[in-house]
Amino acid sequence: MATLIAYFSRTDENYVGGSIRELKVGNTARVAEMIQKLTGADMFWMEMAKPYARTYNECINEAQKDQKADARPELTSYPESIDGYETIYLGYPNYWGTMPMAVFTFLEHFDFSGKTIRPFCTHEGSGLGSSVQDIRKTCPDANVESGLAVHGSRIDASKGDVEDWIKSVQSK
Ligand SMILES: Cc1cc2nc3c(=O)[nH]c(=O)nc-3n(C[C@H](O)[C@H](O)[C@H](O)COP(=O)(O)O)c2cc1C
């Protein structure tokens, strides 16, 4: 059975190691690419129909508003089906202690019963936060594994951690 890497990631301004920087490729996208090289899995990027603002400060306000409203922002597209996938690597940045609300939109779009979800998250200090519990609540019949947290400002040094994680989950 095939494997899918489904991830949310944002380019534009972001907060990296204490300062605001313009990212050409988002941190989570970079981890997704590492996982793709190691697994050969299919990739899907969750693109918001109305993306958050380019500027960091506006983006955090918009994202926090969506979280407080328990919103389900629309995505521009979805994989046609996830029936053929047994394992899904699910990637996202930590937004206010959990996943961006668009990832909830994605999870609620499909039936993940019986599938294995391997979460991976990039963050600036909060690790996975409550995201793994939130995925378990949203997909109660999936096998949701414990997940990998990668510090966004240390992406370049994280290749070995990603490789070790893939080896350990694949040997289960
Ligand atoms: C709206 C927003 C909220 C965030 N909230 C948190 C947070 O609560 N804890 C944390 O450690 N990092 C937080 N961050 C930092 C991101 O998780 C981090 O920069 C991540 O690597 C961004 O991934 P991306 O480049 O793939 O979008 C936040 C960033 C944004 C834009």
The ligand as an SDF file (V2000), in Angstrom:
LIG
                    3D

 31 33  0  0  0  0  0  0  0  0999 V2000
    0.2920   31.8940   13.4820 C   0  0  0  0  0  0  0  0  0  0  0  0
    1.5210   31.3010   14.1170 C   0  0  0  0  0  0  0  0  0  0  0  0
    1.4500   30.7870   15.4020 C   0  0  0  0  0  0  0  0  0  0  0  0
    2.5630   30.1580   15.9620 C   0  0  0  0  0  0  0  0  0  0  0  0
    2.4550   29.6220   17.2140 N   0  0  0  0  0  0  0  0  0  0  0  0
    3.5070   28.9520   17.7350 C   0  0  0  0  0  0  0  0  0  0  0  0
    3.4130   28.3390   19.0180 C   0  0  0  0  0  0  0  0  0  0  0  0
    2.3930   28.4130   19.7180 O   0  0  0  0  0  0  0  0  0  0  0  0
    4.4970   27.6770   19.4880 N   0  0  0  0  0  0  0  0  0  0  0  0
    5.6520   27.5630   18.7610 C   0  0  0  0  0  0  0  0  0  0  0  0
    6.5880   26.9180   19.2200 O   0  0  0  0  0  0  0  0  0  0  0  0
    5.7710   28.1380   17.5310 N   0  0  0  0  0  0  0  0  0  0  0  0
    4.7300   28.8210   17.0180 C   0  0  0  0  0  0  0  0  0  0  0  0
    4.8460   29.4060   15.7620 N   0  0  0  0  0  0  0  0  0  0  0  0
    6.0890   29.2190   14.9950 C   0  0  0  0  0  0  0  0  0  0  0  0
    5.9230   28.1430   13.9190 C   0  0  0  0  0  0  0  0  0  0  0  0
    5.4140   26.9390   14.4740 O   0  0  0  0  0  0  0  0  0  0  0  0
    7.2770   27.8180   13.2560 C   0  0  0  0  0  0  0  0  0  0  0  0
    7.8630   28.9790   12.7780 O   0  0  0  0  0  0  0  0  0  0  0  0
    7.1100   26.7970   12.1190 C   0  0  0  0  0  0  0  0  0  0  0  0
    8.3630   26.2220   11.8380 O   0  0  0  0  0  0  0  0  0  0  0  0
    6.5410   27.4110   10.8590 C   0  0  0  0  0  0  0  0  0  0  0  0
    6.3990   26.3900    9.8840 O   0  0  0  0  0  0  0  0  0  0  0  0
    6.2140   26.7030    8.3420 P   0  0  0  0  0  0  0  0  0  0  0  0
    7.4170   27.5020    7.8950 O   0  0  0  0  0  0  0  0  0  0  0  0
    6.2000   25.3440    7.6990 O   0  0  0  0  0  0  0  0  0  0  0  0
    4.9300   27.4100    8.1470 O   0  0  0  0  0  0  0  0  0  0  0  0
    3.7780   30.0710   15.2170 C   0  0  0  0  0  0  0  0  0  0  0  0
    3.8460   30.6490   13.9440 C   0  0  0  0  0  0  0  0  0  0  0  0
    2.7410   31.2630   13.3900 C   0  0  0  0  0  0  0  0  0  0  0  0
    2.8480   31.8570   12.0090 C   0  0  0  0  0  0  0  0  0  0  0  0
  1  2  1  0
  2  3  1  0
  2 30  2  0
  3  4  2  0
  4  5  1  0
  4 28  1  0
  5  6  2  0
  6  7  1  0
  6 13  1  0
  7  8  2  0
  7  9  1  0
  9 10  1  0
 10 11  2  0
 10 12  1  0
 12 13  2  0
 13 14  1  0
 14 15  1  0
 14 28  1  0
 15 16  1  0
 16 17  1  0
 16 18  1  0
 18 19  1  0
 18 20  1  0
 20 21  1  0
 20 22  1  0
 22 23  1  0
 23 24  1  0
 24 25  2  0
 24 26  1  0
 24 27  1  0
 28 29  2  0
 29 30  1  0
 30 31  1  0
M  END
$$$$
